[in-house]
Amino acid sequence: MVSLNDYLYKGDTVLKIIRLYSEDLKKSSIETGNTVDMFHSNFLLRMEELLVHNDFLTSQSQRIRELYKYMTKEYPQLAFTFKGRIKSLIRAEEKFNAYIVETIYDYYKKNGTYPELSQIKGRIEHFRDLIAYRIVISMPKCHLKEGDDREKIELRSLYELANMIPDFLEMRGFSAEVSNFNDGISEKLDDHVRPYFRDYIYNPSPYGYQSLHITLYDNESRSYVEVQLRTKDMDDYAEIGPANHLGYEKRQQEERARRDKIPQGENIYFDEAYERGMLLQQLDLSKVDVNMFGAINNSLINDGCGLYRGRLILPFEHLSRFQNDVID
């Protein structure tokens, strides 16, 4: 079995690692008949296309920038940032393998047998957030009147944005995807947009994560895009607060428990996906040797290549400013 860890200590670039890993997965698929490896190989090629910044990313980011410009006019008192990113290679690899583990485990637990290959591939096809844009809003204290509830104002603004985003972006070449989210949706979302959102504000995750998510299909680039909406407090909690650390620990415990439920050697797809996931959890980033990446430990990281942290999508790293700045 080949794993991403095999390629992280040779001083290669991320793009070279993707190509080598993809080629070896393809060879392994041909030799062993494991068609999930071929699916995995093709998934990595899709990642490579994103990381080389094809022209469609410029077009896409410019069309989403229209939303930024709209917000500067409609919400002159709000401060906000737009962040665009391509999911990092390590995070994408973790999620790809986690989808396989979850699908097989859940099916086995319910039925006592293993799912068909088509069901496993169908689950992986729902990997829709390789490209994501995050909108973070905040109401500056200087714009609050006496007696104003900052949290309520920010929340109202966030849901107002959510209600207009599907139609706004549809006029710019995007189509909202039905979410099939079954955990409850706030009544602050209008009826006609409610089917498209995953509302982790109304229904926070077990470790406190809050955000609004919507998946869109970009008809021009033929790629999926996720848009996340948060207040600054929600973003702080997710990025530097308890949701980050506790979520990791919870997922790690769940993954280890899943191994105990399924006999080793009975399902190659589960065994390999589980092992690849565990190898990544045990990765010592300070020993990784990838061009444009450096780490003192697993917390102090300088990632200039999209290996561990998402690579920024131009031009959004230039848009994190207060909206009263002049924009064209």
C-alpha atoms as one frame of an Amber mdcrd trajectory, in Angstrom:
protein
   0.000   0.000   0.000   1.272   3.467  -0.883   0.393   6.451   1.282   0.968
  10.195   1.174   3.463   9.892   4.028   5.827   8.025   1.677   6.473  11.222
  -0.314   6.827  13.878   2.383  10.519  13.563   3.267  12.365  13.994  -0.032
  12.357  17.767  -0.567   9.913  17.650  -3.499   7.343  20.297  -4.351   3.669
  19.679  -3.606   2.910  19.336  -7.325   5.617  16.702  -7.782   4.328  14.798
  -4.738   0.804  14.805  -6.168   2.024  13.486  -9.526   4.181  10.741  -7.995
   1.491   9.665  -5.529  -1.158   9.664  -8.258   1.020   7.599 -10.605   1.811
   5.038  -7.908  -1.845   4.724  -6.918  -2.704   4.089 -10.565  -0.036   1.385
 -10.802  -1.260  -0.178  -7.565  -4.832  -0.210  -8.854  -3.779  -2.035 -12.031
  -1.700  -4.574 -10.090  -4.188  -5.313  -7.295  -7.537  -4.613  -8.935  -8.356
  -2.053  -6.229 -10.406   0.402  -8.285 -10.723   2.822  -5.344  -6.997   3.462
  -5.811  -7.714   4.502  -9.410 -10.494   6.780  -8.153  -8.021   8.178  -5.609
  -5.441   8.756  -8.338  -7.900  10.749 -10.435  -8.959  12.773  -7.392  -5.344
  13.876  -6.918  -5.164  14.982 -10.540  -8.154  17.234  -9.909  -6.253  18.760
  -6.990  -3.245  19.372  -9.203  -5.378  21.317 -11.674  -6.524  23.619  -8.878
  -3.066  24.201  -7.429  -1.571  25.346 -10.727  -4.110  28.194 -10.764  -5.811
  27.648 -14.085  -7.561  30.643 -15.640 -10.939  29.548 -14.321  -9.887  30.432
 -10.759  -9.294  34.032 -11.775 -12.709  34.157 -13.435 -14.373  32.516 -10.467
 -12.803  34.764  -7.842 -13.644  37.876  -9.851 -17.299  36.853 -10.067 -17.438
  36.187  -6.333 -15.754  39.555  -5.810 -18.991  41.092  -7.075 -20.540  39.950
  -3.804 -17.803  41.768  -1.897 -18.545  44.957  -3.826 -22.276  44.546  -3.171
 -21.643  44.249   0.569 -19.591  47.457   0.665 -22.663  49.330  -0.579 -25.413
  47.524   1.324 -23.597  47.127   4.664 -21.462  50.270   5.051 -21.123  49.874
   8.830 -20.005  46.237   8.815 -16.378  45.172   8.728 -15.771  41.938   6.849
 -13.191  39.835   5.078 -13.368  37.445   2.148 -10.944  34.528   2.139 -10.607
  32.098  -0.723  -8.643  28.879  -0.437  -7.924  25.551  -2.066  -7.984  22.743
   0.509  -4.460  21.702   1.466  -3.099  18.382   0.239  -2.895  16.842   3.726
  -6.423  17.951   4.685  -7.836  16.686   1.387  -6.106  13.324   1.834  -7.439
  13.035   5.389 -10.978  13.763   4.264 -10.840  11.435   1.243  -9.867   8.488
   3.428 -12.292   9.478   6.200 -15.178   9.316   3.692 -14.249   5.716   2.858
 -13.902   4.731   6.521 -17.214   6.365   7.497 -19.140   4.882   4.576 -17.975
   1.309   5.158 -18.264   1.515   8.939 -21.804   2.952   8.926 -23.018   0.405
   6.386 -21.383  -2.506   8.222 -22.795  -1.394  11.562 -26.316  -1.264  10.100
 -26.265  -4.323   7.840 -23.452  -6.596   9.013 -22.094  -6.648   5.438 -19.999
  -4.316   3.304 -21.311  -1.739   0.824 -20.975  -2.074  -2.924 -18.059  -0.289
  -4.550 -20.483   2.089  -6.245 -21.731   3.251  -2.830 -18.201   4.004  -1.655
 -17.416   5.973  -4.800 -20.747   7.757  -4.546 -19.833   8.997  -1.066 -16.451
  10.261  -2.230 -18.196  12.135  -5.053 -19.708  14.364  -2.380 -16.261  15.888
  -1.794 -17.389  19.399  -2.729 -15.124  21.792  -0.805 -11.769  21.587  -2.555
 -12.432  25.257  -3.324 -14.000  27.325  -0.551 -14.666  30.976   0.182 -15.223
  32.228   3.710 -17.038  35.451   4.549 -16.409  36.710   8.073 -18.357  39.715
   9.362 -18.115  41.920  12.432 -19.880  45.042  13.700 -17.225  47.454  15.010
 -17.969  48.831  18.469 -17.657  52.371  17.145 -20.776  51.781  15.020 -22.934
  50.483  17.867 -25.478  52.712  19.542 -26.194  52.614  23.244 -28.242  49.528
  24.046 -27.378  47.707  20.778 -26.793  43.970  21.027 -23.745  43.346  18.896
 -24.267  39.591  18.599 -27.890  39.961  17.476 -26.998  42.597  14.879 -24.221
  40.443  13.437 -26.434  37.363  13.369 -29.251  39.232  11.629 -26.817  40.529
   9.010 -25.367  37.049   8.492 -28.764  35.494   7.766 -29.712  38.429   5.517
 -26.618  37.690   3.458 -27.456  34.000   3.367 -30.924  34.750   2.036 -29.636
  36.770  -0.921 -26.493  34.807  -1.831 -28.056  31.926  -3.858 -29.922  34.251
  -6.252 -27.055  36.750  -6.391 -24.497  34.132  -7.408 -26.901  32.310  -9.724
 -26.942  35.447 -11.870 -23.149  35.117 -12.069 -22.928  31.519 -13.257 -23.320
  29.517 -10.037 -26.060  27.024  -9.121 -26.864  26.205  -5.480 -26.791  22.504
  -4.559 -29.461  20.948  -2.330 -27.736  20.174   0.978 -29.827  17.266   2.366
 -29.014  18.676   5.806 -31.303  16.958   8.312 -30.216  18.492  11.616 -32.509
  21.519  11.659 -32.454  24.928   9.977 -33.122  28.349  11.482 -36.344  30.126
  10.577 -34.175  33.160   9.838 -33.486  31.499   6.480 -36.186  32.098   3.866
 -38.137  29.064   2.691 -36.765  29.204  -0.852 -33.096  29.123   0.250 -33.407
  26.805   3.256 -32.858  23.565   1.251 -29.407  24.769   0.144 -27.830  25.519
   3.533 -26.178  23.521   6.269 -26.914  25.566   9.374 -24.262  24.897  12.012
 -25.296  28.079  13.832 -28.764  26.822  14.659 -27.280  23.342  15.097 -23.649
  23.655  16.276 -21.375  20.652  15.975 -20.719  18.561  19.122 -17.520  20.551
  19.736 -19.125  23.988  19.286 -18.349  24.823  15.650 -20.774  27.396  14.171
 -21.089  28.518  10.561 -23.477  28.648   7.607 -22.383  26.529   4.618 -23.704
  26.435   1.080 -22.311  24.423  -1.848 -22.477  25.897  -5.343 -21.660  24.508
  -8.756 -19.703  26.896 -10.954 -21.160  26.315 -14.414 -18.297  28.158 -16.120
 -15.447  26.147 -14.590 -17.537  23.010 -13.939 -16.302  22.773 -10.385 -17.898
  22.819  -6.945 -17.391  25.669  -4.502 -18.296  25.944  -0.837 -19.162  29.320
   0.705 -19.008  29.681   4.483 -20.513  32.577   6.445 -19.475  33.381  10.017
 -19.221  36.175  12.519 -15.741  37.002  13.780 -16.494  35.326  17.125 -17.509
  32.118  15.320 -14.373  32.297  13.176 -12.123  32.807  16.201 -13.736  29.838
  17.935 -13.191  27.624  14.877  -9.683  28.755  13.994  -7.962  29.422  17.321
 -10.512  28.343  19.911 -11.814  25.094  21.433 -13.599  23.900  18.272 -10.295
  23.366  16.537  -8.479  21.262  19.137 -11.456  19.414  20.586 -12.742  18.531
  17.144  -9.453  16.926  16.227  -9.329  14.890  19.424 -12.936  13.724  19.015
 -12.400  12.634  15.415  -9.214  10.794  16.371 -11.033   8.836  19.062 -13.870
   7.979  16.677 -11.462   6.720  14.021  -9.724   4.414  16.502 -13.058   3.059
  17.717 -14.150   2.255  14.151 -11.151  -0.043  13.710 -12.416  -2.204  16.562
 -15.765  -2.806  14.853 -14.516  -4.174  11.528 -12.290  -7.291  11.363  -8.933
  -6.541   9.811  -8.335  -8.176   6.440 -11.995  -8.477   5.439 -12.263  -5.253
   3.446  -9.214  -3.856   1.653 -10.857  -0.483   1.012 -11.496   0.056   4.718
  -8.102  -1.289   5.813  -6.096   0.940   3.479  -8.161   4.094   4.041  -7.988
   3.600   7.804  -4.228   3.051   7.756  -3.604   6.097   5.552  -5.704   8.229
   7.869  -3.890   7.050  10.971  -0.480   7.608   9.367  -1.428  11.235   8.684
  -2.597  11.739  12.267   0.813  10.548  13.477   2.729  12.801  11.081   5.519
  14.851  12.674   5.445  18.019  10.591   8.856  19.134  11.869  10.435  16.232
   9.950   8.556  16.876   6.691  10.805  18.067   3.853   8.631  19.645   1.181
   9.750  22.644  -0.841   8.310  25.930   0.550   7.156  24.266   3.759   8.704
  24.416   7.219   7.606  23.557  10.752   9.157  23.760  14.193   6.462  21.434
  15.521   2.835  20.595  14.741   1.718  24.056  15.884   4.407  26.405  14.545
   4.118  26.028  10.773   5.152  28.139   7.791   3.260  26.717   4.810   3.989
  28.469   1.535   2.767  25.751  -0.814  -0.651  24.477   0.300   0.613  21.248
   1.854  -0.974  21.618   5.300  -2.914  24.879   5.220  -5.173  25.956   2.374
  -3.560  27.852  -0.455  -5.039  31.317  -0.922  -6.878  31.974  -4.164  -5.947
  35.237  -5.849  -7.047  37.992  -5.503  -8.684  37.437  -2.118  -5.577  37.791
   0.000  -5.727  41.463  -1.079  -9.340  41.943   0.046  -8.993  41.544   3.821
  -9.504  45.208   4.558 -12.169  47.505   5.911 -14.693  48.085   3.142 -14.476
  51.892   3.288 -11.238  51.546   1.332 -11.617  52.586  -2.280 -12.337  49.635
  -4.583 -12.821  49.693  -8.335
